[in-house]
């Protein structure tokens, strides 16, 4: 089930990236909308679900919101300055880091996999194949200046997914995913609003964003967070969810081609990516 929830997240994320190429909503405006949307949509729902009582849950949510804001700003700035393909040279490196770091929080799973070296090798091979496929998915000349700019995104991405899994593991479903989405989104909205007040051009951009687009983005982001939160809750290791979510770039390429847009995505690498993701899902299913 974690694989299906991850796939739903990946498909929605890919569609959202594709749609915003038409909408052309500025990155920092998106942060404010993505923060406010889930809060408005899910706040009434909180009345029907008991809030988690574990302090670790709230600390993980707060940490994700704070780190997520700086991660998103840096990611958007990197895309604007060097192109989105540059991040594909760095973000896949998060997979082994997330995979290994999670064992610090779940030693039982570490011992379980170490006792099954064949299954562990299959999982490692699938994740390695995913990383290589992503590297070749898009053509990009990466300079050292670009790598230095993008490099800080890597540890932030690792911490975000570790925190997400940590939060989901300290509360029952679906209460965990709903409260997580609201708390993290509220932090993002507050930080985005503060910056908007400091940068008047961002506030103006928010005011001129069309209502229809804002509502669509709010609903999509809410669904994205619920899908990912559910996947994190169900997956034995957060790196598995991260691996599947990275296929969103391939879905963007397919949608671009389907709509007659120019796209430099490598279809062979994209196909290999999907195959390795399926291999990962099978390997994980075999071990749990």
BELURKA-V721291 format. One record per pair of residues at least 24 apart in sequence whose C-alpha atoms are under 7 Angstrom apart, sorted by the first residue. I is the first residue (numbers start at 1). J is the second residue. D is the distance in whole Angstrom. If there is no record, write none. Layout:
[[I & J & D] [I & J & D]]
This chain:
[[2 & 231 & 4] [2 & 234 & 5] [2 & 235 & 5] [3 & 281 & 6] [5 & 227 & 5] [5 & 228 & 7] [5 & 230 & 7] [5 & 231 & 5] [6 & 227 & 7] [6 & 228 & 6] [6 & 231 & 5] [6 & 241 & 6] [6 & 244 & 6] [6 & 245 & 6] [7 & 244 & 6] [7 & 245 & 7] [8 & 227 & 6] [9 & 224 & 5] [9 & 227 & 5] [9 & 228 & 6] [9 & 245 & 7] [10 & 244 & 7] [10 & 245 & 5] [10 & 247 & 6] [10 & 248 & 5] [11 & 248 & 6] [11 & 251 & 7] [12 & 224 & 7] [13 & 224 & 7] [13 & 248 & 6] [14 & 248 & 4] [14 & 249 & 6] [14 & 251 & 5] [14 & 252 & 5] [15 & 252 & 7] [18 & 252 & 6] [27 & 76 & 6] [28 & 73 & 7] [28 & 202 & 7] [29 & 202 & 6] [29 & 205 & 7] [29 & 206 & 6] [31 & 188 & 7] [31 & 192 & 6] [32 & 188 & 7] [32 & 189 & 5] [32 & 192 & 5] [32 & 193 & 7] [33 & 214 & 7] [33 & 218 & 6] [34 & 185 & 7] [34 & 217 & 7] [34 & 218 & 6] [34 & 221 & 6] [35 & 185 & 4] [35 & 186 & 6] [35 & 188 & 5] [35 & 189 & 4] [36 & 185 & 7] [36 & 186 & 7] [36 & 189 & 6] [37 & 218 & 4] [37 & 219 & 7] [37 & 222 & 7] [38 & 181 & 7] [38 & 182 & 6] [38 & 185 & 6] [38 & 218 & 6] [38 & 221 & 7] [38 & 222 & 5] [39 & 182 & 5] [39 & 185 & 6] [39 & 186 & 6] [42 & 182 & 7] [49 & 175 & 6] [50 & 175 & 7] [51 & 175 & 7] [52 & 171 & 6] [52 & 176 & 7] [54 & 170 & 6] [56 & 167 & 7] [56 & 170 & 7] [57 & 167 & 4] [57 & 170 & 6] [57 & 171 & 7] [60 & 163 & 5] [60 & 164 & 7] [60 & 166 & 7] [60 & 167 & 5] [61 & 167 & 6] [61 & 180 & 6] [61 & 183 & 6] [61 & 184 & 6] [62 & 184 & 6] [64 & 160 & 5] [64 & 163 & 6] [64 & 164 & 7] [64 & 184 & 6] [65 & 184 & 5] [65 & 185 & 7] [65 & 187 & 5] [65 & 188 & 6] [66 & 187 & 7] [67 & 156 & 6] [67 & 160 & 7] [68 & 160 & 7] [69 & 188 & 6] [71 & 153 & 6] [71 & 156 & 6] [71 & 157 & 7] [74 & 153 & 7] [75 & 153 & 7] [78 & 150 & 6] [82 & 146 & 7] [85 & 138 & 6] [85 & 140 & 6] [86 & 140 & 7] [86 & 142 & 7] [87 & 150 & 7] [88 & 134 & 6] [88 & 135 & 6] [89 & 135 & 6] [90 & 151 & 7] [90 & 154 & 7] [91 & 154 & 6] [92 & 131 & 5] [94 & 154 & 6] [94 & 157 & 7] [94 & 158 & 6] [95 & 239 & 5] [95 & 242 & 7] [95 & 243 & 7] [97 & 158 & 7] [98 & 158 & 6] [98 & 162 & 7] [98 & 238 & 7] [98 & 239 & 5] [99 & 237 & 6] [99 & 238 & 7] [99 & 239 & 5] [102 & 162 & 7] [102 & 237 & 7] [119 & 283 & 7] [119 & 287 & 7] [122 & 283 & 6] [123 & 280 & 6] [123 & 283 & 6] [126 & 276 & 5] [126 & 277 & 7] [126 & 279 & 6] [126 & 280 & 5] [127 & 280 & 7] [129 & 276 & 6] [130 & 273 & 5] [130 & 276 & 6] [130 & 277 & 7] [133 & 269 & 5] [133 & 270 & 7] [133 & 272 & 6] [133 & 273 & 5] [134 & 273 & 7] [136 & 266 & 7] [136 & 269 & 6] [137 & 265 & 6] [137 & 266 & 5] [137 & 269 & 5] [137 & 270 & 6] [138 & 264 & 6] [138 & 265 & 5] [138 & 266 & 6] [139 & 264 & 7] [161 & 238 & 6] [162 & 238 & 7] [164 & 232 & 7] [165 & 232 & 5] [165 & 233 & 6] [165 & 238 & 6] [168 & 229 & 7] [168 & 232 & 7] [168 & 233 & 5] [169 & 233 & 6] [177 & 226 & 6] [177 & 229 & 5] [177 & 230 & 6] [178 & 226 & 7] [181 & 225 & 6] [181 & 226 & 7] [244 & 277 & 6]]
